Amino acid sequence: MSSDSRVVRSVKWSRGIFWISTAFFLFCVGLFESRAADNDNEVLASELTTLMRSARAVMSENQALINDPAIGDKGLSADKVIAQAKENFKKAAGKPLPSHPAGSLAEKAQKAMLTTITEVMSRNQALINEKGKGYKGFLPAVFARQVAEGVSAKLEGQVIVKLTAPKSLIRNRTNRPDEWEHAAIEQQFKSADYVKGKPYSQTVGDNFRYITPEYYGPTCLNCHGEPKGERDISGGLKEGAKLGDLGGAISLIIIQKK
């Protein structure tokens, strides 16, 4: 083989190595960016879910007060609920509700959640404070659904928040799980070796999907506990659930812009 041929082969080999290395580098960069985006989305989804649950807990803790016909003004102003929700968030997350860069999706989403909680509480004040009326239908689940719908409307095209549950437990058909949610509930949350309470997430196409299992607490059993088939205060049929049973989920979709 001539020296010229060896030089040509060496150049070709070097070029091949260069392009392979470049392609591998770009792949690694893309993989890193993808993982970083998923991590940011997971942090945001966790924050929104925790904040919603923290606000709903205020409704659960005060459900007897809300339904007390002897008391007019219940003192559950929007400001008080927001303040208590932030305290609950701090206890659940181990840190205060964080601040985010202005204009970021996290900042917009947190603002949408807090604004919607304020709107829901303000809109329902007359009902909550109606004296002489016991059961008012303003349940924790109703509160959470109104908040989820309000946040989704404010963040249209960016974030969707939804309450759902196993199909057998659905009372409101608008909360029926879609195929992905149903699979997560049946294949993940109901699995014997699944870590109880652990959220499940997955990137599906251009969407980041995130769902957190919810388990029946003591106040939930007033409507969903035993005896099975008995009418609860809302008129629905009790499911016969026990403390700690899987009762539902909070599902989020973060739409990833290209």
Residue frames as qw, qx, qy, qz and C-alpha x, y, z in Angstrom:
[[0.000, 0.889, 0.457, 0.000, 0.00, 0.00, 0.00],
 [0.405, 0.513, -0.025, 0.757, 1.39, 3.41, -0.99],
 [0.244, -0.214, -0.463, 0.825, 1.98, 6.14, 1.57],
 [0.261, -0.090, -0.182, -0.944, -0.70, 8.26, -0.15],
 [0.591, -0.303, -0.649, -0.371, -3.29, 5.50, 0.31],
 [0.503, -0.310, -0.663, 0.459, -2.40, 5.17, 3.96],
 [0.051, -0.080, -0.196, 0.976, -2.83, 8.92, 4.43],
 [0.437, -0.189, -0.399, -0.784, -6.26, 8.86, 2.73],
 [0.628, -0.332, -0.702, -0.058, -7.39, 5.94, 4.91],
 [0.383, -0.219, -0.535, 0.721, -6.13, 7.70, 8.03],
 [0.145, -0.033, -0.007, -0.989, -8.01, 10.88, 7.14],
 [0.565, -0.257, -0.541, -0.567, -11.23, 8.95, 6.45],
 [0.593, -0.302, -0.705, 0.246, -10.85, 7.05, 9.73],
 [0.212, -0.138, -0.376, 0.891, -10.27, 10.30, 11.65],
 [0.329, -0.126, -0.211, -0.912, -13.32, 11.90, 10.05],
 [0.620, -0.296, -0.668, -0.287, -15.43, 8.87, 10.91],
 [0.482, -0.286, -0.631, 0.537, -14.30, 8.97, 14.53],
 [0.015, -0.013, -0.137, 0.990, -15.02, 12.73, 14.62],
 [0.476, -0.202, -0.353, -0.780, -18.60, 12.34, 13.38],
 [0.650, -0.309, -0.694, -0.003, -19.29, 9.37, 15.63],
 [0.378, -0.201, -0.512, 0.744, -17.93, 11.30, 18.61],
 [0.155, -0.067, -0.031, -0.985, -19.96, 14.37, 17.66],
 [0.581, -0.284, -0.539, -0.539, -23.14, 12.33, 17.29],
 [0.607, -0.310, -0.678, 0.276, -22.54, 10.65, 20.66],
 [0.204, -0.094, -0.337, 0.914, -21.88, 14.03, 22.29],
 [0.344, -0.151, -0.206, -0.904, -25.08, 15.50, 20.88],
 [0.643, -0.310, -0.660, -0.232, -27.00, 12.42, 22.01],
 [0.494, -0.262, -0.607, 0.565, -25.63, 12.81, 25.54],
 [0.014, 0.004, 0.125, -0.992, -26.48, 16.53, 25.56],
 [0.507, -0.228, -0.421, -0.717, -30.02, 15.75, 24.39],
 [0.649, -0.307, -0.693, 0.057, -30.39, 13.01, 27.00],
 [0.335, -0.166, -0.478, 0.795, -29.12, 15.34, 29.74],
 [0.207, -0.072, -0.054, -0.974, -31.48, 18.11, 28.67],
 [0.597, -0.273, -0.585, -0.476, -34.39, 15.66, 28.53],
 [0.591, -0.312, -0.670, 0.324, -33.65, 14.35, 32.02],
 [0.169, -0.084, -0.299, 0.935, -33.24, 17.90, 33.34],
 [0.381, -0.181, -0.272, -0.865, -36.61, 18.88, 31.85],
 [0.657, -0.322, -0.656, -0.185, -38.27, 15.81, 33.37],
 [0.462, -0.229, -0.584, 0.626, -36.76, 16.66, 36.76],
 [0.072, -0.014, 0.090, -0.993, -38.05, 20.25, 36.55],
 [0.541, -0.234, -0.463, -0.662, -41.49, 18.97, 35.57],
 [0.628, -0.293, -0.710, 0.126, -41.51, 16.47, 38.43],
 [0.263, -0.153, -0.452, 0.839, -40.60, 19.18, 40.95],
 [0.277, -0.072, -0.115, -0.951, -43.37, 21.43, 39.61],
 [0.623, -0.250, -0.606, -0.428, -45.96, 18.64, 39.58],
 [0.538, -0.256, -0.693, 0.407, -45.03, 17.65, 43.14],
 [0.079, -0.073, -0.294, 0.950, -45.35, 21.25, 44.34],
 [0.433, -0.133, -0.272, -0.849, -48.77, 21.77, 42.75],
 [0.656, -0.255, -0.691, -0.167, -50.07, 18.44, 44.04],
 [0.442, -0.216, -0.622, 0.609, -48.83, 19.13, 47.57],
 [0.081, 0.008, 0.133, -0.988, -50.30, 22.64, 47.54],
 [0.555, -0.211, -0.443, -0.672, -53.69, 21.37, 46.38],
 [0.656, -0.279, -0.695, 0.093, -53.73, 18.65, 49.02],
 [0.298, -0.104, -0.477, 0.820, -52.67, 21.18, 51.66],
 [0.293, -0.078, -0.033, -0.952, -55.58, 23.45, 50.79],
 [0.657, -0.221, -0.574, -0.436, -58.05, 20.57, 50.61],
 [0.501, -0.156, -0.734, 0.432, -56.91, 19.48, 54.08],
 [0.078, -0.012, 0.304, -0.950, -58.20, 22.80, 55.41],
 [0.604, -0.120, -0.300, -0.728, -61.65, 21.85, 54.10],
 [0.690, -0.134, -0.711, -0.001, -61.43, 18.39, 55.66],
 [0.330, -0.060, -0.619, 0.710, -60.36, 19.79, 59.02],
 [0.185, 0.133, 0.257, -0.939, -63.24, 22.28, 58.99],
 [0.278, -0.215, -0.770, -0.532, -65.99, 20.14, 57.45],
 [0.281, -0.531, -0.758, 0.255, -67.96, 19.89, 60.72],
 [0.096, -0.469, -0.191, 0.857, -67.72, 23.65, 61.12],
 [0.132, 0.061, -0.515, -0.845, -68.88, 24.26, 57.54],
 [0.390, -0.319, -0.772, -0.387, -71.93, 22.06, 58.13],
 [0.183, -0.338, -0.685, 0.619, -72.79, 23.54, 61.54],
 [0.021, -0.672, -0.554, -0.491, -76.24, 25.17, 61.12],
 [0.413, -0.801, -0.359, 0.244, -75.92, 27.09, 64.39],
 [0.410, -0.534, 0.156, 0.722, -72.97, 29.18, 63.23],
 [0.479, 0.854, 0.136, -0.155, -73.16, 31.90, 60.61],
 [0.334, 0.838, -0.428, 0.048, -69.76, 33.34, 59.77],
 [0.979, -0.133, -0.066, 0.142, -67.37, 30.37, 59.88],
 [0.320, -0.843, 0.348, 0.258, -64.24, 32.52, 59.68],
 [0.741, 0.010, 0.544, 0.393, -63.01, 30.59, 56.63],
 [0.303, 0.869, -0.090, -0.380, -62.04, 33.56, 54.52],
 [0.823, 0.533, -0.124, 0.154, -59.91, 33.05, 51.44],
 [0.147, 0.776, -0.497, 0.360, -56.92, 34.65, 53.19],
 [0.610, -0.471, 0.554, -0.316, -57.24, 32.32, 56.17],
 [0.960, 0.163, 0.221, -0.053, -57.50, 29.23, 53.96],
 [0.626, 0.687, -0.273, 0.248, -54.44, 30.32, 51.94],
 [0.138, -0.727, 0.559, -0.375, -52.45, 30.94, 55.13],
 [0.774, -0.274, 0.515, -0.244, -53.37, 27.54, 56.56],
 [0.913, 0.406, 0.042, 0.016, -52.69, 25.83, 53.23],
 [0.393, 0.751, -0.444, 0.290, -49.18, 27.31, 53.22],
 [0.430, -0.557, 0.618, -0.350, -48.63, 26.01, 56.77],
 [0.920, 0.040, 0.354, -0.165, -49.84, 22.57, 55.71],
 [0.747, 0.627, -0.190, 0.114, -47.54, 22.70, 52.67],
 [0.044, 0.754, -0.578, 0.310, -44.56, 23.53, 54.88],
 [0.668, -0.339, 0.598, -0.285, -45.30, 20.53, 57.11],
 [0.921, 0.278, 0.255, -0.092, -45.80, 18.18, 54.14],
 [0.691, 0.670, -0.154, 0.223, -42.86, 19.37, 52.03],
 [0.768, -0.367, -0.112, 0.512, -40.47, 20.15, 54.88],
 [0.335, -0.089, 0.123, 0.930, -39.93, 23.66, 53.52],
 [0.267, 0.577, 0.287, -0.716, -41.97, 26.81, 52.86],
 [0.637, 0.659, 0.398, 0.042, -43.78, 27.30, 49.57],
 [0.559, -0.207, 0.264, 0.758, -40.91, 28.42, 47.28],
 [0.279, 0.805, -0.005, -0.524, -40.63, 31.52, 45.14],
 [0.739, 0.232, 0.504, 0.381, -39.91, 31.11, 41.44],
 [0.252, -0.167, 0.305, 0.903, -38.39, 33.31, 38.71],
 [0.400, 0.550, 0.230, -0.696, -40.89, 35.80, 37.29],
 [0.557, 0.510, -0.355, -0.550, -42.47, 34.56, 34.07],
 [0.066, 0.248, -0.964, -0.070, -41.46, 30.93, 34.61],
 [0.584, -0.239, -0.645, -0.431, -44.05, 28.17, 34.31],
 [0.467, -0.264, -0.730, 0.422, -43.53, 27.34, 37.98],
 [0.016, -0.153, -0.290, 0.945, -44.32, 30.94, 38.96],
 [0.441, -0.058, -0.357, -0.821, -47.40, 31.04, 36.73],
 [0.589, -0.218, -0.761, -0.162, -48.64, 27.68, 38.01],
 [0.328, -0.259, -0.665, 0.619, -48.22, 28.56, 41.68],
 [0.156, 0.116, 0.093, -0.977, -49.97, 31.89, 41.14],
 [0.514, -0.116, -0.558, -0.641, -52.80, 30.15, 39.28],
 [0.519, -0.268, -0.800, 0.138, -53.26, 27.70, 42.16],
 [0.199, -0.279, -0.513, 0.787, -53.29, 30.36, 44.88],
 [0.256, 0.065, -0.143, -0.954, -55.54, 32.68, 42.87],
 [0.535, -0.178, -0.680, -0.469, -57.99, 29.87, 42.15],
 [0.402, -0.308, -0.771, 0.387, -58.15, 28.81, 45.81],
 [0.003, 0.228, 0.271, -0.935, -58.97, 32.43, 46.67],
 [0.394, 0.000, -0.393, -0.831, -61.66, 32.56, 43.98],
 [0.512, -0.235, -0.809, -0.166, -63.26, 29.27, 45.06],
 [0.301, -0.343, -0.669, 0.587, -63.41, 30.34, 48.71],
 [0.112, 0.200, 0.079, -0.970, -64.75, 33.80, 47.87],
 [0.427, -0.064, -0.574, -0.696, -67.38, 32.39, 45.51],
 [0.576, -0.297, -0.756, -0.091, -68.65, 29.96, 48.17],
 [0.092, 0.123, -0.543, 0.825, -68.62, 32.25, 51.22],
 [0.545, -0.156, 0.019, -0.823, -72.39, 32.80, 51.21],
 [0.831, -0.070, -0.497, -0.239, -72.99, 29.05, 51.09],
 [0.551, 0.086, -0.673, 0.487, -70.42, 28.25, 53.76],
 [0.035, 0.048, -0.470, 0.881, -71.79, 30.92, 56.10],
 [0.498, -0.329, -0.420, -0.684, -75.49, 30.17, 55.60],
 [0.196, -0.163, 0.733, -0.631, -76.96, 29.90, 59.07],
 [0.700, 0.121, 0.368, -0.600, -79.70, 27.37, 59.75],
 [0.853, 0.399, -0.254, -0.222, -78.49, 25.03, 57.02],
 [0.767, -0.440, 0.455, 0.101, -76.51, 21.91, 57.86],
 [0.679, 0.012, 0.573, 0.460, -75.12, 19.93, 54.94],
 [0.217, 0.798, -0.056, -0.559, -74.09, 22.37, 52.22],
 [0.863, 0.460, 0.185, 0.095, -72.51, 20.08, 49.63],
 [0.254, 0.876, -0.386, 0.141, -69.21, 21.94, 49.89],
 [0.945, -0.278, 0.124, 0.116, -67.09, 18.85, 50.45],
 [0.410, -0.627, 0.488, 0.449, -63.29, 18.57, 50.22],
 [0.536, 0.160, 0.710, 0.428, -63.70, 16.73, 46.90],
 [0.282, 0.855, 0.423, 0.106, -65.96, 19.49, 45.55],
 [0.197, -0.918, 0.172, 0.297, -63.46, 22.14, 46.64],
 [0.494, -0.383, 0.625, 0.467, -60.56, 20.25, 45.03],
 [0.510, 0.452, 0.653, 0.329, -62.48, 19.72, 41.78],
 [0.158, 0.961, 0.226, -0.016, -63.30, 23.43, 41.52],
 [0.307, -0.798, 0.373, 0.360, -59.67, 24.31, 42.17],
 [0.575, -0.078, 0.693, 0.428, -58.42, 21.79, 39.59],
 [0.429, 0.683, 0.542, 0.235, -60.80, 23.13, 36.96],
 [0.006, -0.990, -0.042, 0.135, -59.84, 26.72, 37.70],
 [0.426, -0.622, 0.506, 0.419, -56.10, 26.07, 37.56],
 [0.571, 0.175, 0.697, 0.398, -56.43, 24.11, 34.31],
 [0.314, 0.857, 0.394, 0.111, -58.41, 26.97, 32.75],
 [0.147, -0.948, 0.166, 0.227, -55.82, 29.55, 33.80],
 [0.334, -0.549, 0.678, 0.357, -52.93, 27.44, 32.50],
 [0.818, 0.464, 0.272, -0.203, -54.66, 26.30, 29.30],
 [0.717, 0.655, -0.215, 0.103, -52.17, 24.73, 26.95],
 [0.162, 0.667, -0.627, 0.369, -49.52, 24.42, 29.68],
 [0.002, -0.128, 0.902, -0.412, -50.78, 22.43, 32.68],
 [0.650, -0.298, -0.417, -0.562, -53.89, 20.31, 33.28],
 [0.118, -0.212, 0.801, -0.547, -54.86, 19.30, 36.81],
 [0.677, -0.152, -0.465, -0.550, -57.43, 16.57, 37.37],
 [0.502, -0.277, 0.691, -0.440, -58.92, 14.47, 40.16],
 [0.702, 0.148, -0.579, -0.387, -59.47, 10.83, 39.32],
 [0.594, -0.326, 0.634, -0.373, -59.86, 7.42, 40.97],
 [0.189, -0.019, 0.963, 0.189, -60.14, 3.71, 40.20],
 [0.305, -0.162, -0.563, -0.751, -63.06, 3.23, 37.81],
 [0.433, -0.419, -0.798, -0.017, -65.08, 1.32, 40.41],
 [0.312, -0.500, -0.487, 0.644, -64.98, 4.32, 42.78],
 [0.082, 0.120, 0.252, 0.957, -65.88, 7.10, 40.36],
 [0.121, 0.606, 0.661, -0.426, -68.95, 9.10, 41.42],
 [0.279, 0.807, 0.002, -0.521, -68.53, 12.03, 39.03],
 [0.852, 0.356, 0.326, 0.203, -68.03, 10.82, 35.46],
 [0.325, 0.917, -0.178, 0.145, -65.91, 13.86, 34.61],
 [0.354, -0.733, 0.577, -0.070, -63.29, 12.34, 36.92],
 [0.979, 0.109, 0.170, -0.007, -63.06, 9.04, 35.03],
 [0.460, -0.569, 0.510, 0.452, -59.43, 8.06, 34.43],
 [0.609, 0.637, -0.334, -0.334, -58.09, 8.15, 30.90],
 [0.947, 0.170, -0.269, 0.047, -56.12, 5.16, 29.57],
 [0.446, 0.474, -0.527, 0.546, -52.79, 6.31, 31.01],
 [0.359, -0.458, 0.430, -0.690, -54.29, 7.11, 34.42],
 [0.925, -0.127, 0.005, -0.357, -56.16, 3.80, 34.49],
 [0.846, 0.269, -0.398, 0.231, -52.96, 1.90, 33.71],
 [0.168, 0.509, -0.535, 0.653, -51.04, 3.77, 36.40],
 [0.607, -0.371, 0.313, -0.630, -53.71, 3.01, 39.00],
 [0.970, -0.014, -0.014, -0.241, -54.13, -0.66, 38.09],
 [0.869, 0.303, -0.277, 0.276, -50.55, -1.60, 37.23],
 [0.321, 0.462, -0.452, 0.692, -48.62, 0.65, 39.62],
 [0.334, -0.439, 0.352, -0.756, -50.69, 1.76, 42.63],
 [0.882, -0.192, 0.064, -0.426, -52.51, -1.55, 43.05],
 [0.730, 0.331, -0.576, 0.161, -49.33, -3.60, 42.70],
 [0.809, -0.534, -0.232, 0.080, -48.42, -5.44, 45.91],
 [0.724, -0.204, -0.051, 0.657, -44.81, -4.21, 45.79],
 [0.214, 0.704, 0.149, 0.660, -45.55, -0.58, 44.89],
 [0.311, -0.085, -0.469, 0.822, -44.30, 1.93, 47.47],
 [0.086, -0.761, -0.641, 0.051, -47.42, 3.38, 49.10],
 [0.099, -0.897, -0.162, 0.399, -47.86, 7.07, 48.39],
 [0.412, -0.328, 0.458, 0.716, -45.15, 7.25, 45.74],
 [0.490, 0.675, 0.007, -0.552, -46.10, 9.36, 42.69],
 [0.697, 0.135, 0.603, 0.363, -45.73, 7.84, 39.24],
 [0.231, 0.797, -0.113, -0.547, -44.53, 9.84, 36.24],
 [0.656, 0.138, 0.619, 0.410, -43.79, 9.26, 32.58],
 [0.140, 0.504, -0.275, -0.807, -43.13, 11.31, 29.46],
 [0.542, 0.402, 0.736, 0.050, -45.73, 10.42, 26.85],
 [0.430, 0.707, 0.362, 0.430, -45.15, 12.10, 23.50],
 [0.210, 0.543, -0.098, 0.807, -44.93, 15.83, 24.19],
 [0.547, -0.669, -0.065, -0.499, -46.59, 15.51, 27.60],
 [0.199, 0.261, -0.804, 0.495, -45.14, 14.90, 31.03],
 [0.679, -0.438, -0.417, -0.416, -47.65, 12.81, 32.99],
 [0.131, 0.251, -0.716, 0.638, -47.66, 12.74, 36.78],
 [0.660, -0.441, -0.377, -0.476, -50.10, 11.05, 39.12],
 [0.011, -0.342, 0.721, -0.602, -50.16, 10.76, 42.93],
 [0.459, -0.346, -0.809, -0.119, -52.17, 8.08, 44.74],
 [0.320, -0.416, 0.259, -0.811, -54.60, 9.17, 47.44],
 [0.379, -0.152, -0.900, 0.152, -55.69, 7.01, 50.38],
 [0.446, -0.691, -0.404, -0.400, -58.76, 7.31, 52.57],
 [0.153, 0.256, -0.568, 0.767, -58.20, 9.25, 55.78],
 [0.006, -0.316, -0.807, 0.498, -60.49, 9.38, 58.84],
 [0.314, 0.445, 0.196, -0.816, -62.67, 12.21, 57.50],
 [0.333, 0.224, -0.668, -0.627, -63.00, 10.50, 54.11],
 [0.129, -0.126, -0.983, 0.032, -64.70, 7.50, 55.72],
 [0.297, 0.337, 0.467, -0.762, -67.69, 9.62, 56.69],
 [0.616, 0.483, -0.091, -0.616, -68.77, 9.37, 53.06],
 [0.608, 0.455, -0.607, -0.233, -66.77, 6.43, 51.74],
 [0.083, -0.347, 0.882, -0.308, -66.52, 4.05, 54.68],
 [0.240, -0.212, -0.945, -0.067, -68.79, 1.40, 56.14],
 [0.660, 0.103, 0.744, 0.023, -71.37, 0.04, 56.00],
 [0.107, -0.104, 0.666, 0.731, -71.11, -0.44, 52.27],
 [0.066, -0.446, -0.773, -0.446, -74.21, 0.64, 50.37],
 [0.178, -0.714, -0.528, 0.425, -75.48, 2.98, 53.07],
 [0.246, 0.846, 0.226, 0.415, -76.41, 6.50, 51.98],
 [0.492, -0.143, -0.261, 0.818, -73.87, 9.10, 53.06],
 [0.021, -0.633, -0.338, 0.696, -74.64, 12.72, 53.88],
 [0.107, 0.378, -0.403, -0.827, -74.39, 13.69, 50.20],
 [0.787, 0.298, 0.141, -0.522, -76.85, 10.99, 49.12],
 [0.530, 0.495, -0.669, -0.165, -74.20, 8.81, 47.54],
 [0.960, -0.215, -0.147, -0.103, -73.63, 5.17, 48.42],
 [0.392, -0.746, 0.538, 0.007, -70.76, 4.37, 50.74],
 [0.648, 0.485, -0.573, -0.124, -68.09, 2.15, 49.21],
 [0.932, -0.358, -0.054, -0.011, -67.25, 0.30, 52.43],
 [0.545, 0.603, -0.397, 0.427, -63.68, 1.59, 52.38],
 [0.758, -0.549, -0.204, 0.288, -61.28, 1.19, 55.26],
 [0.198, -0.933, 0.214, 0.211, -58.67, 3.60, 56.56],
 [0.342, -0.558, 0.639, 0.404, -55.68, 3.65, 54.23],
 [0.663, 0.372, 0.630, 0.160, -57.41, 2.09, 51.23],
 [0.226, -0.032, 0.438, 0.870, -56.62, 3.53, 47.80],
 [0.238, 0.657, 0.592, -0.402, -59.39, 6.03, 47.10],
 [0.434, 0.881, 0.178, -0.053, -58.28, 8.26, 44.26],
 [0.674, -0.053, 0.193, 0.711, -55.45, 10.21, 42.65],
 [0.127, 0.888, 0.004, -0.441, -54.40, 13.67, 41.57],
 [0.740, 0.250, 0.429, 0.453, -53.23, 13.69, 37.97],
 [0.028, 0.836, -0.111, -0.536, -51.25, 16.40, 36.18],
 [0.746, 0.423, 0.322, 0.401, -50.25, 16.88, 32.59],
 [0.171, -0.764, 0.185, 0.594, -47.45, 19.33, 31.79],
 [0.730, 0.636, 0.232, 0.092, -47.43, 20.10, 28.09],
 [0.563, -0.458, 0.304, 0.617, -43.85, 20.41, 26.94],
 [0.439, 0.856, 0.003, -0.274, -43.42, 23.06, 24.29],
 [0.828, 0.121, 0.278, 0.472, -41.05, 22.28, 21.44]]
